[in-house]
Amino acid sequence: MIQSDTRPHAITQNETKRRPRRRRLRYHPLWYVGYAILILWAIVTIGPFVEMGLLSFKSNFGIYADPFGLTGFNPGNYPIAWNGPLGQVGFVTYFVNTIEVAVLAVLLGVGFGTLAGYSLARKGGQLSNILFRVFSLSLGVPVIVAVIPIYELLESWQLLDTQIGVAIVYAAFIVPTATVIMRSFFAVFPKEMLEAATLDGCSEIGLLWRIVLPLSKGGLVGVIILSLIYVWGEVQFSIVLLNSPESKTLAIGLLGFQGQFITNEGALFAGLAMATLPILVAYLLLQRNITKGLTLGAFH
């Protein structure tokens, strides 16, 4: 009874001694400097999205005369962006093309990257380490270096100016990222659980499908959303490989609002806002998985 009465009292005294120290650390001048930097960074990051939404409701006159005010309010920009500029296809066509390319590219890229990451994590050894370094180094290859060879390759395969051809290219660039991140998840997976499942007669595909992937869904979701963000905003390949208006994605389809002599700036910003909203919502909903995937991919 005496020990049970004195322990809470001792804990309370220790906590009382620590509180002033915590207050001193919290209100240290560096604390304010850190928060000021975070606030400034948040403004710099969020500001362009807010300004894009504001400009999407303004006419050309209002954009140039008062870019930060409400002069020239024009909500009709969104119907114009939805229907597309004169002589071009509408926003729906670009959106559907982007969805088709994104789904196929993510399925192929994340699928093969997950299999590669699982193989590298399970086999181990010197060869697996060398292959893992090769995948890691491939992340630093400039995209512009591969544009001309890929253009000639798709032309020889008769896949130029098609959603399938562009999706295959995107998938090839997704595979290294998916391999590096998913291999990091699989490397820390309990081997005892896999050995027990193997003794029960489970195959390698069964291990991956029934045990490993369900327990690694955080990393898998992170890889999927990162790949989706890449495909959604990629311009360099799509502007070279997609020429006809009916095959263009959102990233280059919205360039049709820029005319030779005059550009409907309000409709262009409205199209950008509609194109940004889906991927922005997906990122906000799944940002924890993205952070977790990037962290594991960096430290393992």
Secondary structure, 3 states (H helix, E strand, C coil): CHHHHHHHHHHHHHHHHHHHHHHHHHCCHHHHHHHHHHHHHHHHHHHHHHHHHHHCCECHHHHHHCCCCCCCECCCHHHHHHHCCCCCCCHHHHHHHHHHHHHHHHHHHHHHHHHHHHHHHHHCHHHHHHHHHHHHHHCCCCHHHHHHHHHHHHHHCCCCCCHHHHHHHHHHHHHHHHHHHHHHHHHCCCHHHHHHHHHCCCCHHHHHHHHHHHHCHHHHHHHHHHHHHHHHHCCHHHHHHCCCHHHCCHHHHHHHHECCCCECHHHHHHHHHHHHHHHHHHHHHCHHHHHHHHHHHHHC
